[in-house]
Amino acid sequence: MKKTHYLLLLISSFILNSCSVYNFTGTGKIDAKTYQVNFFQNNADLIEPGIDRTFTLTLQDLIQNQTNLNLVKNGGDLTYEGEIIDYRISPMTATADQQASQNRLKIRVNVRFTNKNKEADDFEKPFEFYYDYPADQQLTGTTKDTALKDIFERITQDIFNESLAKW
């Protein structure tokens, strides 16, 4: 009986100790205390007002919710900056009478990530994702809100994975 208690204590200590190196968000030990997300300006040929602010806030919120880093306005250990470089609506599939039956909204964001404590982690690369919607719908209202939400969730998660989770 006493050996069982020692065995359980040993297993518990390994489990608790391993959580300090890896956590449930997928990041390992982050060698930073602060981060900053600079404003992502919309430099796409087709301008959709407000998406630059929405994207910037979505990225800030994701990092805030998945790490214990503190958001700062400047001088952060980790810096995210860049611009929205493409916002495009394209027909995807056609019907028999040569009419579009589905459209695709695609957004591409160029990101520059800087880690002051570990320069080997720095990168600059584009991230993109898309949302398909029926061609008989206009990209307004809830359709646009849903599209932007889905696209920005995916792009920000990809940025998080590339910069902090190393996936």
N, C-alpha and C positions, 0 to 999 in steps of 0.2 A: 504494500500500500504506500509505504514511504517512497519507494522508487518511482511509483506512478506520479506522485506529487512533484518530485524532482524533474521527471521527464516533461510534465506539463509546464513547469516553470521554465525549463530550458527552451521548449518550443515557443512559449509566449515571449520570451526575451528575444528570440530570433525574429519573430513576427514584428514586434514593436521596434526593434532596431532597424529592420529593413525598411520600415516606413519612413525613417528619417533620410534615406537615400533616394527613395522613389515614392511618389505619391499618386493619388488616384487620377490626377489630371494628365498623367503621362510625362511630366517633366522630372528630370533628375534634380540633383542639387544645383540651384541657380546661384551663381557667384555674383549676385547683384542685389541691391536693396531698393533701387528706384528705377522707374522707366518714364519715358516721355513719348508722346505720340504727337508729332507735329501735324499741322493741318495738311490734308491731302487735297491739293487743288485739282479742279476738274479741267484738264487740258485736252479733252476729247474733241473731235471735230463736231460731234452732235452734243450740245450742252443740255443737260437736264438739271434745272435749278435745284439746289439743296442736297444733291447726292453726295457732294464732297463733305459736307458737315455730317451727314448721316453715316457715311463710311468711317470718318475719323472717330466719331463717338462709339460706333459699333466695335471698332478695334480696341479702343480704350476700355470699354466695358468687358470685352472678352478676357483681356489680360488681367484686369482687376478681379474678375470673378474666378479665374483659374489659377491665380498665383497669390502669393502674399506680398508682392511688390507694391511699393507706394508710387502713385502717379504724381509727377512733378511737372511744372511748366517748362523748366530748362535745367540743364546740368544733370540729366538722368544718367545712370549707369548704362541703361539700354535706351537706344533711340530708334524710333520708327519714323520714317519720313518717305515721301514719294508723291506720286500724282496719279490721278485717274487718266489713263492714256487712250482708252477706247470705250465708247458707249455706242452699240450698234444694234439695230433691229433689222433682221433679215428674214425673208420667207424661207421656210424649211421644206415643206411638203406641198405637193400640188394635187388638185383633184383632176378628174378626167377632162374637164373643160378648161384646163390651164389656169385655174384660180388657186391662190394660196389657201391651204387648209390649216396651216400652222405657222406661227412666227416664232422667232427666237430673239430674245434680248441677251446680248453678250456684253459683259463688262470686263475690262482688263485694267489692272492696277500695277504700276511699277513701284517696288518697295526697296528702300535702302535701309538696312538694319545695321546698327553699330553697337558693339559691346565694348565699352571702355576698359573693362577688366580682362577681356580675352579677344584680342583682335582677330584671331583665327576664325571666330564665329561670324565676322562681318560678311554681308552679302548685299548684292543688288540684283534683283530679278523680278520679272513680271509674274503676276498671278491672275488667273481669269476663271470665270465660270459663266454659266448661261441659265436661262429659264425659258422653257417653251410654253406658249399659250395659244389658244385657238385664234385663227385669223379673223373670225367674225367678232372678236372682242377688241376694243381699243385699249392701249396701254395707259390706262388712267385709273384713278380710284383704287379699289381693292386689288385689282389685277396688278397694277404697278407696285403697290405696297407689298404684296405677296412676292412678286418677282424680286424686288430690291432686297427684301428680308432674306429670301432663300440664297440669293447670289452673295450678299455680304456675309451671311453666316458661313458659307462655304469658303469664301476667299479669306476671311479673317482667321478661320480655323486652320487653313493651309499655311498662312503666315505664322501663326502661333506654333504649329508643328515644325516648320522649317527653322524658326529662330530659337525656340525654347525646348521643344520636345525632341528635336533632332530625329524626326521620322522621315 
